[in-house]
């Protein structure tokens, strides 16, 4: 059974390499191949997540005492299942969207390979294994950022590469310090540090390095600048970067370091905890404020991602069971909601070539499915009950009030409230103008020839909207999976 853990990693990577080599001549044959590879892989992941938890597979020692190994625990199963299900929707959406972008063989090759790399991160059994796939993710996704080969895309790819390599270098320093101090990089629930080592200066430094190193992909300040710049990529890539893969790999890595490597008991109440709490709260406010200022739709959503990711980091930095559950629930909820918002933005761009918020007045009349879904996702991100954002913020607030005398934690309640208000303003203003443009709008002219996209794009949007609404019914199972 253990050997099966490597299948979801290798299958998409080999499929992507085959696409590059084969160079499909017809769109239909490529779509069938890609859809089959992604769906089969997702089914394997879901089956393993349901029936093979606790399974381990050790391949080899990268350095003495630090093996490359896979282990499927509850956290990895939850993350892998989420990524797999969302990847299916993204792939079908991309089949239609990419028809006007060109370079489809190259795009779907790297898009499919990225799925396998994400499974490598999900199934990693040690810091060293996770780090290898984390680095590989950068190089697999960079061709997607640069896909249309414009000057903007080339600049975005350079910025993405520089930030990612710098972050990985910082994270590696932290990993080496952890390995030397703890004697292992293996993941253990609750962490591997105890006794006299708890709170040691070397571990605090290692944690801060790992947090900010992996935090680059999570867009934590001051390492956030690459994320808005990368929004020039095709929308399926933006959804990949901002909702499913890259940024979530960052927060997933921080969660692993905090709760499965060093351990919260060794960090709670230390200077290191205060540093990462402060960074998370500053990023939440900054991202929300910048999103409000952005007139470009995808950039507004990108800065929103900057803010929302630090909700997860804030929960993790509280170093408590409630904080962990809140952070993991926001990881799941934000992934579903933000991919929905980006895919809606992509549908608008695909059908109208409109990129700015002020151009969306009255568009809800012509694209009702797209904008109704956008509105549902907006309510969810703000935190209106019983939608996803409400439950994660509930657990985060609960964690704050159970955190004792940590003043930064209590300050988080104010930051979360202000951020929720700003989120409501920068999203609801779009929804209102889309359906109630005002009497001076000439919709007969502005909406001429505009309609919702075809089923390849609208069906994933509808499925995502149903998932957002159904989230409340699934909050029990999701929260139980989030427990260490």
Residue pairs with C-beta under 8 A, 6 or more apart in sequence:
1 52
1 55
2 55
2 56
2 57
2 70
3 57
4 44
4 48
4 52
4 55
5 48
5 52
5 55
5 56
5 57
5 70
5 71
5 72
5 123
6 57
6 59
6 70
7 44
8 41
8 44
8 45
8 48
8 80
8 116
8 119
8 123
9 70
9 116
9 117
9 119
9 120
9 123
10 116
11 37
11 40
11 41
11 44
11 116
12 37
12 38
12 41
12 112
12 113
12 114
12 115
12 116
12 119
13 113
13 116
13 117
14 116
15 33
15 34
15 37
15 112
15 113
16 108
16 109
16 110
16 111
16 112
16 113
16 116
17 109
17 113
18 33
19 30
19 33
19 34
19 105
19 108
19 109
19 112
20 105
20 106
20 109
23 105
24 30
24 33
24 105
27 95
27 99
27 104
30 104
30 105
30 108
31 95
34 91
34 95
34 108
34 112
35 91
35 92
35 95
37 112
38 87
38 88
38 91
38 112
38 115
39 88
41 84
41 115
41 116
41 119
42 84
42 85
42 87
42 88
45 80
45 81
45 84
45 119
46 81
46 84
46 85
48 55
48 72
48 77
48 80
49 72
49 77
49 78
49 80
49 81
50 77
52 72
53 72
53 73
53 74
53 77
54 71
54 72
54 73
55 71
55 72
56 69
56 70
56 71
56 72
56 125
57 69
57 70
57 71
57 125
58 67
58 68
58 69
58 125
59 67
59 68
59 69
59 70
60 67
60 68
61 67
61 68
62 68
62 128
62 132
63 128
65 179
65 183
65 184
66 126
66 128
66 179
66 184
66 185
67 126
67 128
67 129
68 126
68 128
68 129
68 132
69 124
69 125
69 126
69 129
69 186
70 120
70 123
70 124
70 125
70 129
71 123
71 124
71 125
71 126
71 187
72 80
72 123
73 187
73 189
74 481
74 483
74 484
75 255
75 256
75 260
75 328
75 481
75 482
75 484
76 122
76 123
76 124
77 122
77 481
78 328
78 332
78 478
78 481
78 482
79 122
79 248
79 252
79 331
80 118
80 119
80 122
80 123
82 331
82 332
82 335
83 115
83 118
83 119
83 122
83 244
83 245
83 248
84 115
84 119
86 243
86 244
86 335
86 336
86 339
87 115
87 118
87 244
89 339
89 460
89 463
89 464
90 236
90 239
90 240
90 244
90 339
90 343
90 460
91 111
91 112
92 456
92 459
92 460
93 236
93 239
93 343
93 346
93 456
93 457
93 460
93 461
94 107
94 108
94 111
94 234
94 236
95 456
96 350
96 453
96 454
96 456
96 457
97 234
97 235
97 236
97 346
97 350
97 457
98 104
98 107
98 108
98 234
98 236
100 350
101 107
101 147
101 148
101 234
102 148
103 147
103 148
106 143
106 147
107 144
107 147
107 234
110 140
110 141
110 143
110 144
111 144
111 236
111 237
111 240
113 140
114 137
114 140
114 141
114 144
114 240
114 245
117 133
117 136
117 137
117 140
118 133
118 137
118 244
118 245
118 249
120 129
120 132
120 133
120 136
121 130
121 133
121 134
121 137
121 249
121 252
121 253
122 252
124 130
124 133
124 187
124 256
125 186
125 187
126 184
126 185
126 186
126 187
127 175
127 178
127 179
127 185
127 186
127 187
127 256
127 257
127 261
128 175
128 179
128 185
130 253
130 256
131 168
131 171
131 172
131 175
134 168
134 171
134 214
134 217
134 249
134 253
135 168
137 245
137 246
137 249
138 160
138 161
138 164
138 165
138 168
141 160
141 237
141 240
141 241
141 245
141 246
142 157
142 160
142 161
144 233
144 234
144 237
144 240
145 153
145 156
145 157
145 160
145 230
145 232
145 233
145 237
145 241
146 153
146 154
146 156
146 157
146 233
147 153
147 233
147 234
147 237
148 233
148 234
150 232
152 232
153 232
153 233
155 229
156 226
156 229
156 230
156 232
156 233
159 225
159 226
159 229
159 230
160 226
160 229
160 230
162 226
163 216
163 223
163 225
163 226
164 216
164 217
164 226
166 216
166 223
167 212
167 213
167 214
167 215
167 216
167 217
167 223
168 213
168 216
169 213
170 209
170 210
170 212
170 213
170 216
171 209
171 210
171 213
171 214
171 253
172 213
173 206
173 209
173 213
174 205
174 206
174 207
174 208
174 209
174 210
174 211
174 213
174 257
175 185
175 206
175 210
177 202
177 203
177 205
177 206
177 209
178 185
178 203
178 206
178 210
178 257
178 261
178 262
179 185
181 193
181 197
181 200
181 202
181 203
181 206
182 192
182 193
182 197
182 261
182 262
184 192
185 261
186 192
187 256
187 260
187 261
188 260
188 261
189 259
189 260
189 484
190 259
190 260
190 263
190 264
190 265
190 484
191 258
191 259
191 260
191 261
191 262
191 263
191 264
191 265
191 266
192 261
192 262
192 263
193 203
193 262
193 263
193 265
193 266
194 263
194 265
194 266
197 203
197 266
198 265
198 266
199 266
199 267
199 269
199 270
200 266
203 262
203 266
203 267
203 272
204 267
204 270
204 271
204 272
205 272
206 262
207 257
207 258
207 262
207 267
207 272
207 276
208 272
208 275
208 276
210 253
210 254
210 257
211 220
211 254
211 257
211 258
211 272
211 276
211 279
211 313
211 317
212 220
212 223
212 279
214 250
214 253
214 254
214 257
215 223
215 250
215 254
215 279
215 313
216 223
216 226
216 250
217 246
217 247
217 249
217 250
217 253
218 247
218 250
218 251
218 254
218 309
218 310
218 312
218 313
219 226
219 227
219 247
219 250
219 283
219 287
219 305
219 306
219 309
219 310
220 279
220 280
220 283
220 309
220 310
220 313
221 279
221 282
221 283
221 286
224 283
224 286
224 287
224 306
227 241
227 242
227 247
227 302
227 305
227 306
228 290
228 299
228 302
228 303
228 306
230 238
230 241
230 302
231 238
231 242
231 296
231 298
231 299
231 301
231 302
233 241
234 346
235 298
235 342
235 343
235 345
235 346
235 349
235 350
236 346
238 298
238 301
238 302
238 342
238 345
238 346
239 338
239 339
239 342
239 343
239 346
240 246
241 247
242 301
242 302
242 305
242 338
242 339
242 342
243 305
243 334
243 335
243 338
243 339
243 342
244 335
244 339
247 305
247 309
248 331
248 335
250 309
251 309
251 312
251 313
251 316
251 327
251 331
252 331
254 313
254 316
255 316
255 324
255 327
255 328
255 331
258 264
258 267
258 316
258 317
258 319
259 316
259 324
259 484
260 484
264 319
264 320
264 324
265 319
267 273
267 319
268 319
268 320
269 406
273 317
273 319
274 408
276 313
276 317
277 314
277 317
277 318
277 406
277 408
277 409
277 412
278 408
279 310
279 313
280 310
280 313
280 314
280 317
281 310
281 314
281 408
281 411
281 412
281 415
283 306
283 307
283 309
283 310
283 313
284 307
284 310
284 311
284 314
284 415
284 416
284 419
285 307
285 415
285 418
285 419
286 306
286 307
287 303
287 304
287 305
287 306
287 307
287 308
287 309
287 310
288 303
288 304
288 307
288 418
288 419
288 422
288 423
288 426
289 422
290 303
290 306
291 300
291 301
291 303
291 304
291 306
291 307
291 422
291 423
291 426
292 422
292 425
292 426
294 300
294 302
294 303
294 357
294 426
295 356
295 357
295 358
296 355
296 356
296 357
297 345
297 348
297 349
297 354
297 355
297 356
297 357
297 360
297 430
298 342
298 345
298 349
298 355
300 357
300 426
301 338
301 341
301 342
301 345
304 338
304 341
304 381
304 423
304 426
304 427
305 338
307 419
307 423
308 330
308 334
308 338
308 381
309 334
311 327
311 330
311 334
311 392
311 393
311 396
311 416
311 419
312 327
312 328
312 330
312 331
312 334
313 327
314 323
314 327
314 396
314 412
314 416
315 323
315 324
315 325
315 326
315 327
315 328
315 330
315 392
315 395
315 396
315 399
316 323
316 324
316 327
317 323
318 324
318 326
318 396
318 399
318 400
318 403
318 406
318 409
320 399
320 402
320 403
321 483
321 484
322 395
322 396
322 398
322 399
322 402
323 395
323 396
323 399
323 403
324 482
324 483
324 484
325 395
325 399
325 479
325 482
325 483
326 392
326 393
326 394
326 395
326 396
326 398
326 399
327 392
327 396
328 481
328 482
329 388
329 391
329 392
329 395
329 475
329 478
329 479
329 482
330 389
330 392
330 393
330 396
332 388
332 478
332 482
333 380
333 388
333 389
333 391
333 392
333 471
334 381
334 388
334 389
334 392
336 388
336 464
336 467
336 468
336 471
337 377
337 380
337 381
337 388
337 389
337 468
338 377
338 381
339 464
340 373
340 374
340 376
340 377
340 461
340 464
340 465
340 468
341 374
341 377
341 378
341 381
343 457
343 460
343 461
343 464
344 370
344 371
344 373
344 374
344 377
344 461
345 374
346 457
347 367
347 370
347 452
347 453
347 457
347 458
347 461
348 354
348 360
348 363
348 367
348 370
349 355
350 453
350 457
351 367
351 450
351 451
351 452
351 453
352 359
352 363
352 450
354 360
354 363
357 429
357 430
357 433
360 430
360 433
360 434
361 433
361 434
361 437
361 438
361 441
361 446
362 433
362 434
362 435
362 437
362 441
362 443
362 446
362 447
363 371
363 434
363 446
363 447
363 450
364 371
364 372
364 431
364 434
364 435
365 435
365 437
365 443
365 447
366 443
366 447
366 450
366 451
367 450
367 451
367 452
368 452
369 452
369 458
369 461
369 462
370 452
370 453
370 458
370 461
371 431
371 434
371 435
372 465
373 461
373 462
373 464
373 465
374 430
374 431
374 434
375 431
375 434
375 435
376 387
376 465
376 468
376 469
377 464
377 465
377 468
378 427
378 428
378 430
378 431
379 387
380 387
380 388
380 389
380 468
380 471
381 389
381 423
381 427
382 389
382 420
382 423
382 424
382 427
382 428
383 389
383 390
383 392
383 393
383 420
384 390
385 391
385 472
386 471
386 472
386 475
387 468
387 469
387 471
387 472
388 468
388 471
391 471
391 472
391 475
391 479
393 416
393 420
395 479
396 412
396 416
397 413
397 416
399 409
400 409
400 410
400 412
400 413
403 409
403 410
437 443
452 458
471 478
